[in-house]
Amino acid sequence: MAESGPKEAIAAGLCAFAEDEAPARRLADALGVALHTGEARSFPDGESLVRVPCRDSSVLLYRSLNDPYRLDPNSRLVEVLLAAAALRDQGARRLVLVAPYLSYMRQDAAFRPGEAVSQRLVGRLIAQAFDAVVSVDPHLHRTKSLADVFLGTEALAVSAAPALAALLRADSVPRDTLLIGPDEESSLLVWSLASALALDCAVAAKTRSGDRGVSVRLPAGPGPNGRPVILVDDVISTGATLVECARAAREAGATRIEALAVHALFPPEREADLRAAGLARGRCTDSLPHPCGTAALAPVLADALRGLVGRAGRR
C-alpha cells in the first residue's frame, strides 16, 4: 500500500502558554501551523495577567484547565477567558479552545441545597468566549455529551484510545494481558483498548465513601490469576482508586500490575506511593504536564481539528 503524503495544513494559528509548550508544539507540527507562545503571570495581589501575541483571524488556543504541580484549575480558567478577550481584540474572528483536560465537569448537579452546579456555569462562560471547544475524554458523569455542557457552541470530545493503544502496541504487550477498568465510567475506554489490541478485559465495581475513600471489587469469571494486568482509567486524581484496584488484582494472583490513564492529576511525588502499592509502572497521555505523560495526543487532536476547521471553512 502506498504511503499517503503529508496532510494539508489548516488555516489557523495555534497559541499556547509556556507550561503547555511541548505538547502544543507537537500539535502545531502535526497541523503544519505556527505556534505563538503566550505569557500568563500574576500581579503581586494574585490577579492574572495574560499576553497572547497572535493576530490570526482563526486561532486555536491550547490550554489544559489544571496542572498537577499546582492543582489550581481556577487560575487556568481565568487565564483562558482573558486570553480569548485579548485574541478577539487582536482581530480573531474564530476561536477554538483546545483543552485536553477540562476542569469543573464533575459537579453536574446540586447534590445538597445551596450547591452551585459548576459544570453548567463554567460551560456557559467558555461557550460565550469561544466558537468551539475540543477536549479529550472529558470526565462527564450524568451529562450525555460535551455538547450539553457548551450549549450553542460546537463541542468535540476526542477519544485518547488510539494514542494509548499505540503506546501499548509499541511495547509488544503480552497477549495474555488483562485490562481492568476500576468502574463503569472507565468501561468504554477499556473496551476500546481491548478491541484495538485483541486483549481480554474486565470492569470492576467501585464503591466511594467520600472524596478519597474507595473500595474496589473485581468481577466474577476469568481473572488476573497468573496474568499481567494493566489498570485503565480516564483520570487519576489522588491515586486511591488505583491503589485499591492494584490490591484486588494482586490478591487475585496478578503477576505484574501497571496503570494506564488519559489524565494524570496526582502530584508527581505521589508516584512513590503507587509503586509501594505494587504498581510496576504508571503511564498517561501528555494532556497535562506530568512525568508519566508519554502518550502524545497530537495525532488524534490534529485529525479532529482538521475536520473542525475544515467544516467551519465551508460554511
C-alpha positions in Angstrom: 0.0 0.0 0.0 1.4 3.4 -1.0 2.1 5.8 1.9 -0.1 8.9 2.0 1.6 12.3 1.6 1.8 15.0 4.2 -1.6 16.3 5.3 -2.6 19.7 4.3 -2.0 22.5 6.9 -5.1 24.2 8.3 -5.7 27.9 8.0 -5.3 28.9 11.7 -2.7 29.9 14.2 -2.0 27.9 17.4 -1.4 29.8 20.7 -0.2 28.2 23.9 1.4 29.2 27.2 4.9 28.2 28.3 3.7 25.3 30.6 1.9 23.7 27.6 4.5 24.5 25.0 5.9 20.9 24.5 2.6 19.2 23.6 1.3 22.3 21.8 4.4 22.3 19.6 3.8 18.6 18.8 0.2 19.6 17.8 1.4 22.6 15.7 3.9 20.4 13.9 1.1 17.8 13.2 -1.2 20.5 11.8 1.5 22.4 10.0 0.8 25.7 11.7 2.8 28.4 13.5 3.0 28.2 17.3 2.6 31.5 19.2 3.8 31.3 22.8 1.8 33.4 25.3 2.5 34.5 28.8 0.5 34.1 32.0 1.7 35.5 35.3 0.3 37.0 38.5 0.4 40.5 39.9 1.6 40.8 43.5 -2.0 40.8 44.6 -2.6 37.5 42.8 -4.6 38.8 39.8 -3.7 37.2 36.5 -2.0 39.0 33.6 -2.2 37.3 30.2 -0.4 38.2 27.0 -1.1 36.3 23.7 0.6 37.9 20.7 -1.3 36.4 17.8 -3.1 38.3 15.0 -4.5 35.3 13.0 -8.2 35.6 12.2 -8.7 31.9 13.2 -6.9 30.8 16.4 -6.6 27.6 18.3 -5.9 28.3 22.0 -4.2 25.3 23.6 -4.6 25.2 27.4 -5.4 22.3 29.7 -7.5 23.5 32.6 -5.5 22.2 35.5 -1.9 21.5 36.5 -0.7 18.5 38.7 2.1 20.7 40.1 -0.3 23.4 41.4 -3.7 21.8 41.3 -5.2 25.2 40.5 -8.0 25.0 37.9 -9.3 28.4 38.9 -6.3 30.4 37.6 -6.3 28.5 34.3 -9.9 29.1 33.7 -9.5 32.8 34.3 -6.4 32.8 32.0 -8.2 31.2 29.0 -11.1 33.7 29.4 -8.6 36.6 29.4 -6.7 35.1 26.5 -9.9 34.8 24.5 -10.7 38.5 25.1 -7.1 39.5 24.1 -7.3 37.4 20.9 -10.6 38.9 19.9 -9.1 42.4 20.5 -6.3 41.5 18.0 -8.8 40.5 15.3 -9.6 36.8 15.9 -13.0 36.1 14.3 -13.0 32.4 15.2 -11.6 31.0 18.4 -11.3 27.3 19.3 -10.3 26.2 22.8 -8.2 23.0 22.7 -8.4 21.9 26.3 -7.2 18.3 26.5 -8.2 18.3 30.2 -11.4 20.1 31.2 -12.0 21.1 34.8 -15.3 21.6 36.6 -17.1 18.7 34.8 -17.8 16.6 37.9 -20.3 18.9 39.6 -23.2 18.4 37.1 -26.0 18.6 39.7 -26.7 20.2 43.1 -26.4 17.2 45.5 -27.2 19.3 48.6 -29.3 22.5 48.9 -27.2 25.6 48.0 -24.5 23.9 45.9 -23.5 25.6 42.7 -23.7 23.4 39.5 -20.2 24.4 38.3 -20.4 22.4 35.1 -23.3 24.5 33.9 -21.7 27.8 34.8 -18.3 27.1 33.5 -19.8 25.7 30.3 -21.7 28.9 29.8 -18.6 31.1 30.4 -16.5 29.2 28.0 -19.2 29.0 25.4 -19.6 32.8 25.4 -15.9 33.2 24.8 -15.1 30.5 22.2 -16.7 29.4 18.9 -15.7 25.7 19.5 -14.3 23.5 22.3 -12.2 20.4 21.8 -11.3 18.1 24.7 -10.1 14.6 25.4 -12.2 12.1 27.2 -13.9 14.7 29.4 -14.9 13.4 32.8 -18.7 13.5 32.4 -21.0 11.6 34.7 -24.7 12.1 34.1 -24.2 14.6 31.2 -24.7 12.7 28.0 -22.3 14.7 25.7 -20.0 17.6 25.7 -22.5 19.5 23.5 -24.8 19.5 26.5 -22.2 21.4 28.5 -21.3 24.1 25.9 -24.8 25.0 24.6 -24.8 26.9 21.3 -21.1 26.2 20.8 -19.6 23.4 18.7 -18.1 20.9 21.1 -16.0 17.9 20.3 -14.9 15.1 22.7 -11.9 13.2 21.3 -11.0 9.7 22.5 -7.5 9.0 23.7 -7.9 5.3 23.0 -5.8 5.4 19.7 -2.9 7.2 21.5 -3.0 4.7 24.4 -3.3 1.7 22.0 -0.3 3.0 20.1 1.7 3.2 23.3 0.9 -0.4 24.3 1.4 -1.7 20.7 4.9 -0.2 20.8 5.5 -2.2 24.0 4.5 -5.5 22.3 2.2 -6.1 25.3 1.9 -9.8 26.1 -1.2 -11.5 24.6 -2.4 -12.8 28.0 -2.5 -9.3 29.5 -5.8 -8.5 31.2 -7.1 -4.9 31.0 -9.1 -3.9 34.1 -11.2 -0.7 34.5 -11.9 0.3 38.1 -15.6 1.3 37.5 -18.3 1.6 34.9 -17.2 5.0 33.9 -13.9 3.5 32.5 -15.7 0.8 30.6 -15.8 2.5 27.2 -12.1 3.3 27.2 -11.3 -0.3 28.4 -13.4 -1.9 25.8 -11.9 0.3 23.1 -8.4 -0.6 24.0 -9.2 -4.3 24.4 -10.8 -4.3 20.9 -7.9 -2.5 19.3 -5.3 -4.8 20.8 -7.3 -8.1 20.9 -6.8 -8.4 24.7 -9.2 -9.6 27.4 -10.8 -7.0 29.6 -12.9 -6.7 32.8 -14.6 -3.8 34.6 -14.6 -3.7 38.4 -17.2 -2.3 40.7 -16.2 0.8 42.8 -17.8 2.0 45.9 -17.0 5.5 47.1 -17.1 6.6 50.7 -16.0 10.2 50.3 -13.7 12.3 48.2 -10.8 9.9 48.8 -12.2 6.7 50.3 -13.0 3.9 47.8 -13.3 0.1 47.7 -13.0 -2.0 44.5 -14.4 -5.4 43.8 -13.3 -7.4 40.7 -16.0 -9.1 38.6 -16.6 -12.8 38.7 -15.2 -15.0 35.9 -11.7 -15.4 34.5 -9.5 -13.0 36.3 -5.9 -11.9 36.9 -4.5 -15.2 38.3 -1.1 -15.8 36.7 -1.5 -13.0 34.2 -0.1 -9.4 33.8 -2.7 -6.7 34.5 -3.0 -3.2 33.2 -5.4 -0.9 35.1 -7.1 1.5 32.7 -8.9 4.7 33.8 -9.7 8.1 32.4 -8.4 10.2 35.3 -6.0 9.5 38.2 -6.8 12.2 40.8 -5.4 11.0 44.1 -4.4 7.5 43.2 -6.7 6.0 45.8 -8.8 4.0 43.2 -5.6 2.7 41.6 -4.2 1.6 44.9 -7.4 -0.3 45.8 -7.6 -1.9 42.3 -4.0 -2.9 42.4 -4.6 -4.5 45.8 -7.5 -6.5 44.5 -5.6 -7.6 41.4 -2.6 -8.6 43.4 -4.7 -10.7 45.8 -6.3 -12.3 42.8 -2.9 -13.5 41.6 -1.7 -10.9 39.0 1.9 -11.4 38.1 2.6 -7.7 37.2 0.4 -4.7 37.6 0.7 -1.4 35.6 -1.6 1.6 35.2 -2.6 3.5 32.1 -4.7 6.6 32.2 -5.8 9.5 30.0 -5.3 12.3 32.5 -2.8 12.3 35.5 -3.8 14.9 38.1 -2.0 13.3 41.1 1.1 15.2 42.2 4.2 13.6 40.8 5.6 13.0 44.4 2.7 10.5 44.9 4.2 8.2 42.4 6.2 6.6 45.1 3.0 5.7 47.0 1.7 4.0 43.8 4.8 1.9 43.4 4.6 0.9 47.1 1.1 -0.4 46.4 2.5 -2.8 43.8 2.3 -0.8 40.6 5.3 -1.5 38.5 4.7 1.4 36.2 2.2 4.2 35.5 1.7 6.0 32.2 -0.7 8.5 30.7 -1.1 10.9 27.9 0.5 14.3 27.6 -2.8 16.1 28.3 -1.2 17.5 31.5 2.4 18.4 32.3 3.3 15.2 34.2 6.3 12.9 34.3 4.2 9.9 33.3 2.8 11.7 30.2 4.4 9.6 27.5 1.4 9.1 25.1 1.3 12.0 22.7 -2.2 13.3 21.9 -1.1 15.4 18.9 -2.1 12.9 16.2 -5.7 12.4 17.4 -6.2 16.1 18.2 -4.8 17.1 14.8 -7.2 14.8 13.0 -10.2 16.2 15.0 -9.1 19.8 14.4 -8.7 19.3 10.7 -12.3 18.3 10.5 -13.5 21.0 12.7 -11.6 23.8 11.0 -12.5 22.4 7.6 -16.2 22.4 8.4 -16.0 26.0 9.6 -14.3 27.0 6.4 -17.0 25.5 4.2 -19.8 27.4 6.0 
